[in-house]
Amino acid sequence: MSALLEVSDLTQRFGGLTAVDSVSFQIAAGSVSAIIGPNGAGKTTLFNLVSGFQQPVGGAIRFEGREITGQAPHRIAAAGLVRTFQLVQLFSDLSARQNVETGCHLRGRGGVWAALTRHARARAEMQRARETADELLHFVGLQAQADLAASALTYGQQRLLEVARALAAGPRLLLLDEPAAGLNAIETDLLAQTIGRIIERGITVLLIEHDMSLVMRIARQIIVLDFGRKIAEGPPEVVQNDPAVLDAYLGGVDLGGGASDA
């Protein structure tokens, strides 16, 4: 069985800087994988390339056996590869429910004209979007906040709301960019539980994360970047003892499970 995501010799340069240097890896379906590395290692650039927000100068990306290299972000998302961002990007004046409803548009078929004319198909889609939003808000534990503006939520709740909105797009692979950033221990634990339940829904997760405690707890496969290159890959118990990884993180993180300040 082929991998869900295949990245081959992916390369990106900015002027004289090689931000991603011939990186290759595969992500199997039905698991949690993590990309880690010190600041400036190229992690978010790699996500930007995979999700179409940047175009690589070399290499290839295949999703479910089909090449998606260079495709526009909305086409990649519509194909089932959906991402969140390092910084919260919600519609602050919309309610939590409305934010999740916006994630449903990738699956809609009514079109703009149908929506403007209140066509029966558009009305049905609006009802389905509301039902989906309510189900996903319940899934991430935000059902009580459905009618609150996104700006009124705590930071941890906003992070979960972003996950719910991404799930509304119907992903088969969900990319999470530092989902635990800024969360306290209780919120991080809730996030870990939520990611576990996402896997149970048949959705594969690939995350960038600095919180090594979370990574070691939930990831089956870890890919380590340093200065744009992949320096290690494997299960947590192998990666955390890899000499190249320990050298890259020297003084920056406790790979035995402590939180990173990198």
Buried (B, 14 or more C-beta within 10 A) or exposed (E): EEBBBBBBEBBBBEEEEBBBBBBBBBBBBEBBBBBBBBEBBBBBBBBBBBBBBBEBBBBBBBBBEEEBBEBEBEEBBBBBBBBBBBEBEBEEEBBBBBBBBBBBBBBBEBEEEBBEEEBEBBEEBBEBBBEBBBBBBEBBBBBEBBEBBBEEBEEBBBBBBBBBBBBBBBBBBBBBBBBBBBBEEEBBBBBBEBBEEBBEEEBBBBBBBBBBBBBBBBBBBBBBBBBBBBBBBBEBEEBBEBEEBBEBBEEEBEBEBEBBEB
